[in-house]
């Protein structure tokens, strides 16, 4: 099993957590996004989209973090990432989508570079942009999590799942950009619970071989 990723990629971070929770070993194939490795022919041959993560497993290459994580859950059912009931699965997928579909796409590296280089925004403006969209998403998540009886130690119940796997990398990004997390006590509590687990801690960007400040 080979994971193409980058230490500071939120999407690759999610897959590292998932692999760790499932107890699956893998080989790192490091793609340095800031140097442009993702645009080079060798990696485009792996993923023509030029994005990480990509996971080579079972004789095929999978792309996009959420489908990869659900593949791992279907092929390695324990521990499960999704509830058994349809309503619970819909809730967990929705919580994950707030991050993966609403926050992350407007804050990833290629968007930030476009704001900087062609559009000429300075670092202060980019940080304002970045935190605005995280705050908007976290406000929604806080409301969804704090008012639901389905929220437990983790986003859904008392075992980590898909929503937690997606949430934690986004909180790490928020910390890196200095976002005030005090308005989101439930999000912060769940993040702290996840951070105590080895599977999450070992997947942290700082623990990866290609990590740079």
C-alpha positions as CSV (number, residue, x, y, z in Angstrom):
1,X,0.0,0.0,0.0
2,X,1.4,3.4,-1.0
3,X,0.1,6.8,0.0
4,X,1.0,9.8,-2.1
5,X,0.8,12.8,0.2
6,X,2.3,15.9,1.7
7,X,2.7,16.6,5.4
8,X,0.6,19.8,5.3
9,X,-2.1,18.6,3.0
10,X,-5.4,18.3,5.0
11,X,-6.7,15.7,2.6
12,X,-3.7,13.5,3.0
13,X,-3.8,14.0,6.7
14,X,-7.3,12.6,6.7
15,X,-6.2,9.4,5.0
16,X,-3.2,9.0,7.3
17,X,-5.6,9.1,10.3
18,X,-7.9,6.6,8.6
19,X,-5.1,4.2,7.8
20,X,-3.9,4.4,11.4
21,X,-7.3,3.8,12.9
22,X,-7.6,0.7,10.8
23,X,-4.2,-0.5,11.8
24,X,-3.0,-0.6,8.2
25,X,0.7,0.0,7.3
26,X,1.6,1.9,4.2
27,X,4.6,3.3,2.3
28,X,5.0,7.1,2.0
29,X,5.4,8.5,-1.5
30,X,6.0,12.2,-0.7
31,X,4.8,14.8,-3.1
32,X,6.1,18.3,-2.2
33,X,3.3,20.6,-3.2
34,X,5.2,23.8,-2.7
35,X,7.9,22.7,-5.1
36,X,5.4,21.6,-7.7
37,X,5.9,17.9,-7.6
38,X,2.2,17.4,-8.2
39,X,2.5,19.0,-11.7
40,X,5.3,16.8,-12.9
41,X,4.6,13.9,-15.3
42,X,5.5,11.1,-12.9
43,X,2.8,12.1,-10.4
44,X,0.3,13.1,-13.2
45,X,0.6,9.6,-14.3
46,X,-0.7,8.5,-10.9
47,X,-3.4,11.2,-10.6
48,X,-4.1,13.3,-13.7
49,X,-5.8,15.8,-11.4
50,X,-2.5,16.6,-9.8
51,X,-3.8,16.5,-6.2
52,X,-3.0,14.5,-3.1
53,X,-3.8,12.1,-1.7
54,X,-3.7,9.2,-4.0
55,X,-3.6,5.6,-2.5
56,X,-2.3,2.6,-4.4
57,X,-4.0,-0.4,-2.9
58,X,-5.3,-3.7,-4.1
59,X,-3.8,-3.2,-7.5
60,X,-5.6,0.1,-8.2
61,X,-5.1,3.8,-7.5
62,X,-7.7,5.7,-5.5
63,X,-8.0,9.5,-5.4
64,X,-10.0,12.0,-3.3
65,X,-9.8,11.6,0.5
66,X,-13.4,10.9,1.4
67,X,-13.9,8.1,-1.2
68,X,-10.5,6.6,-0.1
69,X,-11.6,6.6,3.5
70,X,-15.0,5.0,2.6
71,X,-13.2,2.4,0.6
72,X,-11.0,1.6,3.6
73,X,-14.1,1.4,5.7
74,X,-15.8,-1.0,3.3
75,X,-12.8,-3.3,2.8
76,X,-11.6,-3.2,6.5
77,X,-14.8,-2.9,8.5
78,X,-13.3,-2.6,12.0
79,X,-13.4,-0.2,13.6
80,X,-16.3,1.3,11.6
81,X,-16.1,4.9,10.5
82,X,-19.9,5.2,9.9
83,X,-22.9,4.4,12.1
84,X,-25.1,1.4,11.3
85,X,-28.3,3.4,10.8
86,X,-29.0,5.4,7.6
87,X,-29.8,8.6,9.5
88,X,-26.6,8.4,11.5
89,X,-24.6,7.8,8.3
90,X,-26.2,10.8,6.7
91,X,-25.4,13.0,9.7
92,X,-21.7,11.9,9.8
93,X,-21.3,12.4,6.1
94,X,-22.9,15.9,6.3
95,X,-20.5,16.9,9.1
96,X,-17.6,15.7,7.1
97,X,-18.9,17.5,4.0
98,X,-19.0,20.9,5.9
99,X,-15.2,20.6,6.1
100,X,-14.3,18.7,2.9
101,X,-16.8,20.4,0.6
102,X,-17.3,23.9,2.1
103,X,-14.2,25.0,4.0
104,X,-11.3,23.2,2.5
105,X,-11.9,23.8,-1.3
106,X,-11.6,27.6,-0.9
107,X,-8.6,27.4,1.4
108,X,-6.3,24.9,-0.2
109,X,-2.8,25.7,-1.5
110,X,-3.7,26.3,-5.1
111,X,-6.4,28.8,-4.2
112,X,-4.1,30.7,-1.8
113,X,-1.4,30.9,-4.4
114,X,-4.0,32.3,-6.9
115,X,-5.0,34.9,-4.4
116,X,-1.3,35.8,-4.0
117,X,0.3,35.6,-7.4
118,X,-2.2,36.6,-10.2
119,X,-4.5,38.6,-7.9
120,X,-1.7,40.3,-5.9
121,X,-3.2,40.0,-2.4
122,X,-0.7,40.2,0.5
123,X,-0.2,37.7,3.3
124,X,-2.5,39.6,5.7
125,X,-5.3,39.6,3.2
126,X,-4.8,35.9,2.5
127,X,-4.9,35.1,6.3
128,X,-8.1,37.1,6.6
129,X,-9.6,35.1,3.7
130,X,-8.5,31.8,5.2
131,X,-9.8,32.4,8.7
132,X,-13.1,33.8,7.4
133,X,-14.0,30.6,5.7
134,X,-12.9,28.4,8.5
135,X,-14.9,30.5,11.0
136,X,-18.0,30.3,8.8
137,X,-17.7,26.5,8.7
138,X,-16.8,26.1,12.4
139,X,-19.8,28.2,13.4
140,X,-22.1,25.8,11.5
141,X,-20.3,22.8,12.9
142,X,-20.5,24.1,16.5
143,X,-24.2,24.6,16.1
144,X,-24.7,21.1,14.6
145,X,-22.6,19.4,17.2
146,X,-23.6,21.3,20.3
147,X,-27.3,20.8,19.9
148,X,-27.4,17.2,18.8
149,X,-28.0,14.3,21.2
150,X,-25.9,12.2,18.8
151,X,-22.8,14.1,19.7
152,X,-20.7,12.2,22.3
153,X,-17.1,12.2,23.1
154,X,-16.6,12.5,19.4
155,X,-18.7,13.9,16.6
156,X,-21.1,11.0,16.6
157,X,-21.1,8.9,19.7
158,X,-18.1,7.7,21.7
159,X,-15.9,6.4,19.0
160,X,-14.1,8.4,16.3
161,X,-15.4,8.2,12.7
162,X,-15.5,9.9,9.4
163,X,-16.5,13.3,10.8
164,X,-13.7,13.3,13.3
165,X,-11.2,12.2,10.7
166,X,-12.2,15.2,8.6
167,X,-12.5,17.7,11.4
168,X,-9.1,17.3,13.1
169,X,-6.9,18.4,10.1
170,X,-9.1,21.5,9.7
171,X,-8.6,22.5,13.3
172,X,-4.8,22.0,12.9
173,X,-5.0,24.4,10.0
174,X,-7.0,26.9,12.1
175,X,-4.3,26.8,14.8
176,X,-1.6,27.4,12.2
177,X,-3.3,30.5,11.1
178,X,-4.1,31.7,14.6
179,X,-7.9,31.5,14.5
180,X,-9.5,32.1,17.9
181,X,-11.1,28.8,18.7
182,X,-13.0,30.0,21.8
183,X,-16.3,30.5,20.0
184,X,-16.3,26.7,19.2
185,X,-16.0,24.9,22.5
186,X,-17.6,21.6,21.2
187,X,-15.4,21.5,18.2
188,X,-12.4,22.2,20.4
189,X,-13.4,19.5,22.9
190,X,-13.8,16.9,20.2
191,X,-10.4,17.9,18.7
192,X,-8.7,17.4,22.1
193,X,-10.3,14.0,22.5
194,X,-9.1,12.9,19.1
195,X,-5.6,14.3,19.7
196,X,-5.2,12.0,22.6
197,X,-5.5,9.0,20.4
198,X,-2.3,7.6,18.8
199,X,-3.9,7.2,15.4
200,X,-4.5,11.0,15.2
201,X,-1.3,12.0,16.9
202,X,0.9,9.9,14.5
203,X,-0.8,11.4,11.5
204,X,-0.1,15.0,12.5
205,X,1.9,17.0,10.0
206,X,4.8,17.5,12.5
207,X,5.2,13.7,12.7
208,X,5.7,13.3,9.0
209,X,9.2,12.8,7.3
210,X,8.7,15.8,4.9
211,X,7.4,18.3,7.5
212,X,8.7,21.8,7.2
213,X,7.8,25.0,9.2
